[in-house]
Amino acid sequence: MRKFQSVSVLWAVLALCAVMSGCGLLHGASETGGEIKNLDGITVIVDAGHGDTDVGTIGVSTGRYEKEVNLEVSKKLQAALEARGVRVVMTRESDEPLGPADEQDIERRKEADMQKREEIIGGANAHLLISIHQNRFEDQAVRGPQVFYLRNASDGAEYGVQFSECLQTAINEDLQIEKPRNINYGNWRLLKKGDQPGAIVECGFFSNPEEEVLLQQGEYQDRLVAAIVRGTQDYVEAYGV
Protein backbone atom coordinates (compact mmCIF):
# COMPACT_ATOMS: atom_id res chain seq x y z
CA MET A 1 0.00 0.00 0.00
CA ARG A 2 1.04 3.66 -0.28
CA LYS A 3 3.17 4.50 2.72
CA PHE A 4 3.97 7.53 4.86
CA GLN A 5 4.94 10.51 2.72
CA SER A 6 5.94 13.61 4.65
CA VAL A 7 6.34 14.13 8.38
CA SER A 8 6.37 17.93 8.16
CA VAL A 9 3.31 18.14 5.93
CA LEU A 10 1.48 15.67 8.15
CA TRP A 11 1.97 17.70 11.30
CA ALA A 12 1.03 20.91 9.50
CA VAL A 13 -2.26 19.36 8.43
CA LEU A 14 -2.97 17.92 11.85
CA ALA A 15 -2.26 21.23 13.56
CA LEU A 16 -5.37 22.61 11.90
CA CYS A 17 -7.53 20.04 13.70
CA ALA A 18 -7.25 20.96 17.36
CA VAL A 19 -10.83 20.76 18.61
CA MET A 20 -11.27 18.04 21.22
CA SER A 21 -14.29 15.71 20.99
CA GLY A 22 -15.11 12.08 21.71
CA CYS A 23 -12.00 9.89 21.82
CA GLY A 24 -9.63 12.58 20.57
CA LEU A 25 -9.27 15.35 18.00
CA LEU A 26 -12.39 16.06 15.96
CA HIS A 27 -11.45 16.04 12.26
CA GLY A 28 -14.93 15.94 10.80
CA ALA A 29 -18.35 14.38 11.15
CA SER A 30 -17.96 11.07 9.36
CA GLU A 31 -20.17 8.67 11.33
CA THR A 32 -23.83 8.87 12.25
CA GLY A 33 -23.52 6.37 15.10
CA GLY A 34 -26.17 3.95 16.30
CA GLU A 35 -27.96 2.50 19.29
CA ILE A 36 -25.59 -0.41 19.98
CA LYS A 37 -23.15 0.70 22.69
CA ASN A 38 -21.19 -2.47 23.47
CA LEU A 39 -18.99 -4.93 21.61
CA ASP A 40 -20.99 -8.07 22.34
CA GLY A 41 -22.74 -9.22 19.17
CA ILE A 42 -21.38 -6.66 16.72
CA THR A 43 -19.52 -7.65 13.54
CA VAL A 44 -15.99 -6.42 12.82
CA ILE A 45 -14.03 -7.11 9.64
CA VAL A 46 -10.31 -7.68 10.24
CA ASP A 47 -8.18 -7.33 7.12
CA ALA A 48 -4.61 -8.64 7.23
CA GLY A 49 -2.95 -6.42 4.65
CA HIS A 50 -1.06 -7.85 1.67
CA GLY A 51 -0.48 -11.60 1.27
CA ASP A 52 0.40 -14.19 -1.36
CA THR A 53 2.79 -12.65 -3.92
CA ASP A 54 2.18 -9.16 -2.49
CA VAL A 55 4.62 -9.18 0.44
CA GLY A 56 4.25 -5.52 1.41
CA THR A 57 7.25 -3.74 2.85
CA ILE A 58 10.32 -5.67 4.05
CA GLY A 59 11.98 -5.23 7.44
CA VAL A 60 15.35 -3.50 7.31
CA SER A 61 16.78 -5.55 10.19
CA THR A 62 15.37 -9.04 9.73
CA GLY A 63 14.15 -9.06 6.13
CA ARG A 64 10.74 -10.18 7.39
CA TYR A 65 7.78 -9.65 5.07
CA GLU A 66 5.08 -7.26 6.17
CA LYS A 67 2.38 -9.70 5.05
CA GLU A 68 3.54 -12.21 7.68
CA VAL A 69 3.42 -9.82 10.62
CA ASN A 70 0.10 -8.38 9.44
CA LEU A 71 -1.39 -11.87 9.61
CA GLU A 72 0.10 -12.55 13.05
CA VAL A 73 -1.38 -9.36 14.48
CA SER A 74 -4.71 -9.86 12.71
CA LYS A 75 -5.16 -13.37 14.10
CA LYS A 76 -4.43 -12.11 17.60
CA LEU A 77 -6.92 -9.30 17.05
CA GLN A 78 -9.50 -11.82 15.86
CA ALA A 79 -9.09 -13.88 19.02
CA ALA A 80 -9.18 -10.84 21.30
CA LEU A 81 -12.34 -9.46 19.70
CA GLU A 82 -14.07 -12.84 19.71
CA ALA A 83 -13.30 -13.13 23.43
CA ARG A 84 -15.38 -9.95 23.84
CA GLY A 85 -18.33 -11.44 21.96
CA VAL A 86 -17.57 -9.86 18.59
CA ARG A 87 -18.31 -11.72 15.37
CA VAL A 88 -15.10 -11.34 13.34
CA VAL A 89 -14.94 -11.65 9.56
CA MET A 90 -11.39 -12.18 8.29
CA THR A 91 -10.50 -11.21 4.73
CA ARG A 92 -7.70 -13.78 4.85
CA GLU A 93 -6.57 -16.36 7.41
CA SER A 94 -3.50 -17.71 5.62
CA ASP A 95 -1.04 -16.79 2.91
CA GLU A 96 -2.97 -18.70 0.26
CA PRO A 97 -4.09 -16.63 -2.76
CA LEU A 98 -7.59 -15.22 -2.52
CA GLY A 99 -7.90 -15.31 -6.31
CA PRO A 100 -7.00 -18.00 -8.85
CA ALA A 101 -3.83 -19.79 -7.76
CA ASP A 102 -2.83 -20.47 -11.36
CA GLU A 103 -2.77 -16.78 -12.34
CA GLN A 104 0.85 -15.96 -13.26
CA ASP A 105 0.49 -12.26 -13.99
CA ILE A 106 1.32 -10.44 -10.74
CA GLU A 107 -0.91 -7.43 -11.39
CA ARG A 108 -3.95 -9.54 -12.29
CA ARG A 109 -3.25 -11.77 -9.29
CA LYS A 110 -3.22 -8.74 -7.00
CA GLU A 111 -6.38 -7.33 -8.57
CA ALA A 112 -8.16 -10.65 -8.03
CA ASP A 113 -7.04 -10.54 -4.40
CA MET A 114 -8.43 -7.04 -3.94
CA GLN A 115 -11.71 -7.92 -5.60
CA LYS A 116 -12.14 -10.91 -3.28
CA ARG A 117 -11.49 -8.73 -0.23
CA GLU A 118 -14.03 -6.22 -1.50
CA GLU A 119 -16.52 -9.04 -1.97
CA ILE A 120 -15.98 -10.23 1.60
CA ILE A 121 -16.31 -6.70 3.00
CA GLY A 122 -19.36 -5.89 0.92
CA GLY A 123 -21.17 -9.03 2.03
CA ALA A 124 -20.25 -8.97 5.71
CA ASN A 125 -22.93 -6.52 6.89
CA ALA A 126 -20.34 -5.37 9.42
CA HIS A 127 -20.33 -2.54 11.94
CA LEU A 128 -16.59 -1.75 11.68
CA LEU A 129 -13.51 -2.54 9.55
CA ILE A 130 -9.90 -2.68 10.75
CA SER A 131 -7.07 -3.22 8.24
CA ILE A 132 -3.67 -4.11 9.71
CA HIS A 133 -0.42 -2.91 8.07
CA GLN A 134 3.21 -1.98 8.76
CA ASN A 135 4.62 1.34 7.58
CA ARG A 136 7.87 2.51 5.99
CA PHE A 137 9.68 5.79 5.33
CA GLU A 138 13.03 6.72 3.81
CA ASP A 139 14.21 8.26 7.09
CA GLN A 140 14.89 5.25 9.32
CA ALA A 141 14.54 7.38 12.46
CA VAL A 142 10.80 7.78 11.87
CA ARG A 143 8.71 5.45 14.02
CA GLY A 144 5.38 5.08 15.76
CA PRO A 145 1.91 3.63 15.05
CA GLN A 146 -0.53 5.70 13.05
CA VAL A 147 -4.17 5.25 12.05
CA PHE A 148 -5.62 6.38 8.73
CA TYR A 149 -9.20 7.06 7.65
CA LEU A 150 -10.81 7.46 4.23
CA ARG A 151 -10.98 10.78 2.43
CA ASN A 152 -12.39 10.39 -1.07
CA ALA A 153 -10.13 11.97 -3.66
CA SER A 154 -13.12 12.86 -5.85
CA ASP A 155 -15.20 14.94 -3.43
CA GLY A 156 -13.19 15.18 -0.20
CA ALA A 157 -15.84 13.33 1.82
CA GLU A 158 -14.45 11.73 5.00
CA TYR A 159 -15.37 8.42 6.63
CA GLY A 160 -14.19 6.65 9.76
CA VAL A 161 -12.70 9.75 11.38
CA GLN A 162 -14.06 9.22 14.90
CA PHE A 163 -13.28 5.51 14.79
CA SER A 164 -9.70 6.27 13.75
CA GLU A 165 -9.40 8.84 16.52
CA CYS A 166 -10.47 6.32 19.15
CA LEU A 167 -8.02 3.73 17.87
CA GLN A 168 -5.14 6.22 17.69
CA THR A 169 -5.81 7.57 21.18
CA ALA A 170 -5.91 4.09 22.73
CA ILE A 171 -2.76 2.97 20.94
CA ASN A 172 -0.83 6.10 21.90
CA GLU A 173 -1.90 5.84 25.53
CA ASP A 174 -1.68 2.09 26.11
CA LEU A 175 1.66 1.64 24.33
CA GLN A 176 3.00 4.84 25.93
CA ILE A 177 4.28 6.10 22.58
CA GLU A 178 7.10 8.60 23.18
CA LYS A 179 6.22 10.81 20.23
CA PRO A 180 2.55 10.02 19.60
CA ARG A 181 1.10 10.53 16.16
CA ASN A 182 -2.31 11.82 15.16
CA ILE A 183 -4.54 10.28 12.54
CA ASN A 184 -4.18 11.02 8.84
CA TYR A 185 -6.18 10.21 5.73
CA GLY A 186 -5.89 8.54 2.35
CA ASN A 187 -7.99 7.43 -0.60
CA TRP A 188 -7.98 3.79 0.54
CA ARG A 189 -9.77 1.42 -1.81
CA LEU A 190 -10.89 -1.18 0.75
CA LEU A 191 -12.34 1.45 3.07
CA LYS A 192 -14.83 2.36 0.35
CA LYS A 193 -16.58 -1.01 0.49
CA GLY A 194 -19.56 -1.58 2.75
CA ASP A 195 -21.35 0.97 4.92
CA GLN A 196 -19.23 0.50 8.05
CA PRO A 197 -16.64 2.99 9.37
CA GLY A 198 -13.15 1.64 8.70
CA ALA A 199 -9.55 2.38 9.58
CA ILE A 200 -6.08 1.45 8.40
CA VAL A 201 -3.84 0.69 11.39
CA GLU A 202 -0.17 1.13 10.50
CA CYS A 203 1.28 -0.65 13.53
CA GLY A 204 4.74 0.90 13.17
CA PHE A 205 7.64 1.36 10.79
CA PHE A 206 9.43 -1.62 9.26
CA SER A 207 12.01 0.92 8.05
CA ASN A 208 13.03 1.66 11.65
CA PRO A 209 15.43 -1.11 12.79
CA GLU A 210 14.37 -1.07 16.45
CA GLU A 211 10.64 -0.78 15.84
CA GLU A 212 10.69 -3.50 13.18
CA VAL A 213 12.11 -5.96 15.71
CA LEU A 214 9.66 -4.76 18.38
CA LEU A 215 6.68 -5.32 16.07
CA GLN A 216 7.63 -8.99 15.77
CA GLN A 217 7.72 -9.61 19.51
CA GLY A 218 4.73 -11.49 20.83
CA GLU A 219 4.36 -9.43 24.00
CA TYR A 220 4.34 -6.14 22.07
CA GLN A 221 1.84 -7.53 19.55
CA ASP A 222 -0.41 -8.52 22.46
CA ARG A 223 -0.24 -4.99 23.90
CA LEU A 224 -0.95 -3.49 20.48
CA VAL A 225 -3.95 -5.76 19.96
CA ALA A 226 -5.30 -4.94 23.43
CA ALA A 227 -5.04 -1.23 22.59
CA ILE A 228 -6.91 -1.73 19.30
CA VAL A 229 -9.66 -3.59 21.13
CA ARG A 230 -9.85 -0.82 23.75
CA GLY A 231 -10.05 1.83 21.03
CA THR A 232 -12.82 -0.12 19.32
CA GLN A 233 -14.74 -0.38 22.59
CA ASP A 234 -14.24 3.32 23.29
CA TYR A 235 -15.65 4.19 19.87
CA VAL A 236 -18.69 1.95 20.24
CA GLU A 237 -19.43 3.28 23.72
CA ALA A 238 -18.99 6.92 22.63
CA TYR A 239 -20.76 6.87 19.28
CA GLY A 240 -22.65 3.59 18.93
CA VAL A 241 -22.87 1.43 15.82
C-alpha positions as a LaTeX table, in Angstrom:
\begin{tabular}{lrrr}
\hline
Residue & $x$ (\AA) & $y$ (\AA) & $z$ (\AA) \\
\hline
Met1 & 0.00 & 0.00 & 0.00 \\
Arg2 & 1.04 & 3.66 & $-0.28$ \\
Lys3 & 3.17 & 4.50 & 2.72 \\
Phe4 & 3.97 & 7.53 & 4.86 \\
Gln5 & 4.94 & 10.51 & 2.72 \\
Ser6 & 5.94 & 13.61 & 4.65 \\
Val7 & 6.34 & 14.13 & 8.38 \\
Ser8 & 6.37 & 17.93 & 8.16 \\
Val9 & 3.31 & 18.14 & 5.93 \\
Leu10 & 1.48 & 15.67 & 8.15 \\
Trp11 & 1.97 & 17.70 & 11.30 \\
Ala12 & 1.03 & 20.91 & 9.50 \\
Val13 & $-2.26$ & 19.36 & 8.43 \\
Leu14 & $-2.97$ & 17.92 & 11.85 \\
Ala15 & $-2.26$ & 21.23 & 13.56 \\
Leu16 & $-5.37$ & 22.61 & 11.90 \\
Cys17 & $-7.53$ & 20.04 & 13.70 \\
Ala18 & $-7.25$ & 20.96 & 17.36 \\
Val19 & $-10.83$ & 20.76 & 18.61 \\
Met20 & $-11.27$ & 18.04 & 21.22 \\
Ser21 & $-14.29$ & 15.71 & 20.99 \\
Gly22 & $-15.11$ & 12.08 & 21.71 \\
Cys23 & $-12.00$ & 9.89 & 21.82 \\
Gly24 & $-9.63$ & 12.58 & 20.57 \\
Leu25 & $-9.27$ & 15.35 & 18.00 \\
Leu26 & $-12.39$ & 16.06 & 15.96 \\
His27 & $-11.45$ & 16.04 & 12.26 \\
Gly28 & $-14.93$ & 15.94 & 10.80 \\
Ala29 & $-18.35$ & 14.38 & 11.15 \\
Ser30 & $-17.96$ & 11.07 & 9.36 \\
Glu31 & $-20.17$ & 8.67 & 11.33 \\
Thr32 & $-23.83$ & 8.87 & 12.25 \\
Gly33 & $-23.52$ & 6.37 & 15.10 \\
Gly34 & $-26.17$ & 3.95 & 16.30 \\
Glu35 & $-27.96$ & 2.50 & 19.29 \\
Ile36 & $-25.59$ & $-0.41$ & 19.98 \\
Lys37 & $-23.15$ & 0.70 & 22.69 \\
Asn38 & $-21.19$ & $-2.47$ & 23.47 \\
Leu39 & $-18.99$ & $-4.93$ & 21.61 \\
Asp40 & $-20.99$ & $-8.07$ & 22.34 \\
Gly41 & $-22.74$ & $-9.22$ & 19.17 \\
Ile42 & $-21.38$ & $-6.66$ & 16.72 \\
Thr43 & $-19.52$ & $-7.65$ & 13.54 \\
Val44 & $-15.99$ & $-6.42$ & 12.82 \\
Ile45 & $-14.03$ & $-7.11$ & 9.64 \\
Val46 & $-10.31$ & $-7.68$ & 10.24 \\
Asp47 & $-8.18$ & $-7.33$ & 7.12 \\
Ala48 & $-4.61$ & $-8.64$ & 7.23 \\
Gly49 & $-2.95$ & $-6.42$ & 4.65 \\
His50 & $-1.06$ & $-7.85$ & 1.67 \\
Gly51 & $-0.48$ & $-11.60$ & 1.27 \\
Asp52 & 0.40 & $-14.19$ & $-1.36$ \\
Thr53 & 2.79 & $-12.65$ & $-3.92$ \\
Asp54 & 2.18 & $-9.16$ & $-2.49$ \\
Val55 & 4.62 & $-9.18$ & 0.44 \\
Gly56 & 4.25 & $-5.52$ & 1.41 \\
Thr57 & 7.25 & $-3.74$ & 2.85 \\
Ile58 & 10.32 & $-5.67$ & 4.05 \\
Gly59 & 11.98 & $-5.23$ & 7.44 \\
Val60 & 15.35 & $-3.50$ & 7.31 \\
Ser61 & 16.78 & $-5.55$ & 10.19 \\
Thr62 & 15.37 & $-9.04$ & 9.73 \\
Gly63 & 14.15 & $-9.06$ & 6.13 \\
Arg64 & 10.74 & $-10.18$ & 7.39 \\
Tyr65 & 7.78 & $-9.65$ & 5.07 \\
Glu66 & 5.08 & $-7.26$ & 6.17 \\
Lys67 & 2.38 & $-9.70$ & 5.05 \\
Glu68 & 3.54 & $-12.21$ & 7.68 \\
Val69 & 3.42 & $-9.82$ & 10.62 \\
Asn70 & 0.10 & $-8.38$ & 9.44 \\
Leu71 & $-1.39$ & $-11.87$ & 9.61 \\
Glu72 & 0.10 & $-12.55$ & 13.05 \\
Val73 & $-1.38$ & $-9.36$ & 14.48 \\
Ser74 & $-4.71$ & $-9.86$ & 12.71 \\
Lys75 & $-5.16$ & $-13.37$ & 14.10 \\
Lys76 & $-4.43$ & $-12.11$ & 17.60 \\
Leu77 & $-6.92$ & $-9.30$ & 17.05 \\
Gln78 & $-9.50$ & $-11.82$ & 15.86 \\
Ala79 & $-9.09$ & $-13.88$ & 19.02 \\
Ala80 & $-9.18$ & $-10.84$ & 21.30 \\
Leu81 & $-12.34$ & $-9.46$ & 19.70 \\
Glu82 & $-14.07$ & $-12.84$ & 19.71 \\
Ala83 & $-13.30$ & $-13.13$ & 23.43 \\
Arg84 & $-15.38$ & $-9.95$ & 23.84 \\
Gly85 & $-18.33$ & $-11.44$ & 21.96 \\
Val86 & $-17.57$ & $-9.86$ & 18.59 \\
Arg87 & $-18.31$ & $-11.72$ & 15.37 \\
Val88 & $-15.10$ & $-11.34$ & 13.34 \\
Val89 & $-14.94$ & $-11.65$ & 9.56 \\
Met90 & $-11.39$ & $-12.18$ & 8.29 \\
Thr91 & $-10.50$ & $-11.21$ & 4.73 \\
Arg92 & $-7.70$ & $-13.78$ & 4.85 \\
Glu93 & $-6.57$ & $-16.36$ & 7.41 \\
Ser94 & $-3.50$ & $-17.71$ & 5.62 \\
Asp95 & $-1.04$ & $-16.79$ & 2.91 \\
Glu96 & $-2.97$ & $-18.70$ & 0.26 \\
Pro97 & $-4.09$ & $-16.63$ & $-2.76$ \\
Leu98 & $-7.59$ & $-15.22$ & $-2.52$ \\
Gly99 & $-7.90$ & $-15.31$ & $-6.31$ \\
Pro100 & $-7.00$ & $-18.00$ & $-8.85$ \\
Ala101 & $-3.83$ & $-19.79$ & $-7.76$ \\
Asp102 & $-2.83$ & $-20.47$ & $-11.36$ \\
Glu103 & $-2.77$ & $-16.78$ & $-12.34$ \\
Gln104 & 0.85 & $-15.96$ & $-13.26$ \\
Asp105 & 0.49 & $-12.26$ & $-13.99$ \\
Ile106 & 1.32 & $-10.44$ & $-10.74$ \\
Glu107 & $-0.91$ & $-7.43$ & $-11.39$ \\
Arg108 & $-3.95$ & $-9.54$ & $-12.29$ \\
Arg109 & $-3.25$ & $-11.77$ & $-9.29$ \\
Lys110 & $-3.22$ & $-8.74$ & $-7.00$ \\
Glu111 & $-6.38$ & $-7.33$ & $-8.57$ \\
Ala112 & $-8.16$ & $-10.65$ & $-8.03$ \\
Asp113 & $-7.04$ & $-10.54$ & $-4.40$ \\
Met114 & $-8.43$ & $-7.04$ & $-3.94$ \\
Gln115 & $-11.71$ & $-7.92$ & $-5.60$ \\
Lys116 & $-12.14$ & $-10.91$ & $-3.28$ \\
Arg117 & $-11.49$ & $-8.73$ & $-0.23$ \\
Glu118 & $-14.03$ & $-6.22$ & $-1.50$ \\
Glu119 & $-16.52$ & $-9.04$ & $-1.97$ \\
Ile120 & $-15.98$ & $-10.23$ & 1.60 \\
Ile121 & $-16.31$ & $-6.70$ & 3.00 \\
Gly122 & $-19.36$ & $-5.89$ & 0.92 \\
Gly123 & $-21.17$ & $-9.03$ & 2.03 \\
Ala124 & $-20.25$ & $-8.97$ & 5.71 \\
Asn125 & $-22.93$ & $-6.52$ & 6.89 \\
Ala126 & $-20.34$ & $-5.37$ & 9.42 \\
His127 & $-20.33$ & $-2.54$ & 11.94 \\
Leu128 & $-16.59$ & $-1.75$ & 11.68 \\
Leu129 & $-13.51$ & $-2.54$ & 9.55 \\
Ile130 & $-9.90$ & $-2.68$ & 10.75 \\
Ser131 & $-7.07$ & $-3.22$ & 8.24 \\
Ile132 & $-3.67$ & $-4.11$ & 9.71 \\
His133 & $-0.42$ & $-2.91$ & 8.07 \\
Gln134 & 3.21 & $-1.98$ & 8.76 \\
Asn135 & 4.62 & 1.34 & 7.58 \\
Arg136 & 7.87 & 2.51 & 5.99 \\
Phe137 & 9.68 & 5.79 & 5.33 \\
Glu138 & 13.03 & 6.72 & 3.81 \\
Asp139 & 14.21 & 8.26 & 7.09 \\
Gln140 & 14.89 & 5.25 & 9.32 \\
Ala141 & 14.54 & 7.38 & 12.46 \\
Val142 & 10.80 & 7.78 & 11.87 \\
Arg143 & 8.71 & 5.45 & 14.02 \\
Gly144 & 5.38 & 5.08 & 15.76 \\
Pro145 & 1.91 & 3.63 & 15.05 \\
Gln146 & $-0.53$ & 5.70 & 13.05 \\
Val147 & $-4.17$ & 5.25 & 12.05 \\
Phe148 & $-5.62$ & 6.38 & 8.73 \\
Tyr149 & $-9.20$ & 7.06 & 7.65 \\
Leu150 & $-10.81$ & 7.46 & 4.23 \\
Arg151 & $-10.98$ & 10.78 & 2.43 \\
Asn152 & $-12.39$ & 10.39 & $-1.07$ \\
Ala153 & $-10.13$ & 11.97 & $-3.66$ \\
Ser154 & $-13.12$ & 12.86 & $-5.85$ \\
Asp155 & $-15.20$ & 14.94 & $-3.43$ \\
Gly156 & $-13.19$ & 15.18 & $-0.20$ \\
Ala157 & $-15.84$ & 13.33 & 1.82 \\
Glu158 & $-14.45$ & 11.73 & 5.00 \\
Tyr159 & $-15.37$ & 8.42 & 6.63 \\
Gly160 & $-14.19$ & 6.65 & 9.76 \\
Val161 & $-12.70$ & 9.75 & 11.38 \\
Gln162 & $-14.06$ & 9.22 & 14.90 \\
Phe163 & $-13.28$ & 5.51 & 14.79 \\
Ser164 & $-9.70$ & 6.27 & 13.75 \\
Glu165 & $-9.40$ & 8.84 & 16.52 \\
Cys166 & $-10.47$ & 6.32 & 19.15 \\
Leu167 & $-8.02$ & 3.73 & 17.87 \\
Gln168 & $-5.14$ & 6.22 & 17.69 \\
Thr169 & $-5.81$ & 7.57 & 21.18 \\
Ala170 & $-5.91$ & 4.09 & 22.73 \\
Ile171 & $-2.76$ & 2.97 & 20.94 \\
Asn172 & $-0.83$ & 6.10 & 21.90 \\
Glu173 & $-1.90$ & 5.84 & 25.53 \\
Asp174 & $-1.68$ & 2.09 & 26.11 \\
Leu175 & 1.66 & 1.64 & 24.33 \\
Gln176 & 3.00 & 4.84 & 25.93 \\
Ile177 & 4.28 & 6.10 & 22.58 \\
Glu178 & 7.10 & 8.60 & 23.18 \\
Lys179 & 6.22 & 10.81 & 20.23 \\
Pro180 & 2.55 & 10.02 & 19.60 \\
Arg181 & 1.10 & 10.53 & 16.16 \\
Asn182 & $-2.31$ & 11.82 & 15.16 \\
Ile183 & $-4.54$ & 10.28 & 12.54 \\
Asn184 & $-4.18$ & 11.02 & 8.84 \\
Tyr185 & $-6.18$ & 10.21 & 5.73 \\
Gly186 & $-5.89$ & 8.54 & 2.35 \\
Asn187 & $-7.99$ & 7.43 & $-0.60$ \\
Trp188 & $-7.98$ & 3.79 & 0.54 \\
Arg189 & $-9.77$ & 1.42 & $-1.81$ \\
Leu190 & $-10.89$ & $-1.18$ & 0.75 \\
Leu191 & $-12.34$ & 1.45 & 3.07 \\
Lys192 & $-14.83$ & 2.36 & 0.35 \\
Lys193 & $-16.58$ & $-1.01$ & 0.49 \\
Gly194 & $-19.56$ & $-1.58$ & 2.75 \\
Asp195 & $-21.35$ & 0.97 & 4.92 \\
Gln196 & $-19.23$ & 0.50 & 8.05 \\
Pro197 & $-16.64$ & 2.99 & 9.37 \\
Gly198 & $-13.15$ & 1.64 & 8.70 \\
Ala199 & $-9.55$ & 2.38 & 9.58 \\
Ile200 & $-6.08$ & 1.45 & 8.40 \\
Val201 & $-3.84$ & 0.69 & 11.39 \\
Glu202 & $-0.17$ & 1.13 & 10.50 \\
Cys203 & 1.28 & $-0.65$ & 13.53 \\
Gly204 & 4.74 & 0.90 & 13.17 \\
Phe205 & 7.64 & 1.36 & 10.79 \\
Phe206 & 9.43 & $-1.62$ & 9.26 \\
Ser207 & 12.01 & 0.92 & 8.05 \\
Asn208 & 13.03 & 1.66 & 11.65 \\
Pro209 & 15.43 & $-1.11$ & 12.79 \\
Glu210 & 14.37 & $-1.07$ & 16.45 \\
Glu211 & 10.64 & $-0.78$ & 15.84 \\
Glu212 & 10.69 & $-3.50$ & 13.18 \\
Val213 & 12.11 & $-5.96$ & 15.71 \\
Leu214 & 9.66 & $-4.76$ & 18.38 \\
Leu215 & 6.68 & $-5.32$ & 16.07 \\
Gln216 & 7.63 & $-8.99$ & 15.77 \\
Gln217 & 7.72 & $-9.61$ & 19.51 \\
Gly218 & 4.73 & $-11.49$ & 20.83 \\
Glu219 & 4.36 & $-9.43$ & 24.00 \\
Tyr220 & 4.34 & $-6.14$ & 22.07 \\
Gln221 & 1.84 & $-7.53$ & 19.55 \\
Asp222 & $-0.41$ & $-8.52$ & 22.46 \\
Arg223 & $-0.24$ & $-4.99$ & 23.90 \\
Leu224 & $-0.95$ & $-3.49$ & 20.48 \\
Val225 & $-3.95$ & $-5.76$ & 19.96 \\
Ala226 & $-5.30$ & $-4.94$ & 23.43 \\
Ala227 & $-5.04$ & $-1.23$ & 22.59 \\
Ile228 & $-6.91$ & $-1.73$ & 19.30 \\
Val229 & $-9.66$ & $-3.59$ & 21.13 \\
Arg230 & $-9.85$ & $-0.82$ & 23.75 \\
Gly231 & $-10.05$ & 1.83 & 21.03 \\
Thr232 & $-12.82$ & $-0.12$ & 19.32 \\
Gln233 & $-14.74$ & $-0.38$ & 22.59 \\
Asp234 & $-14.24$ & 3.32 & 23.29 \\
Tyr235 & $-15.65$ & 4.19 & 19.87 \\
Val236 & $-18.69$ & 1.95 & 20.24 \\
Glu237 & $-19.43$ & 3.28 & 23.72 \\
Ala238 & $-18.99$ & 6.92 & 22.63 \\
Tyr239 & $-20.76$ & 6.87 & 19.28 \\
Gly240 & $-22.65$ & 3.59 & 18.93 \\
Val241 & $-22.87$ & 1.43 & 15.82 \\
\hline
\end{tabular}
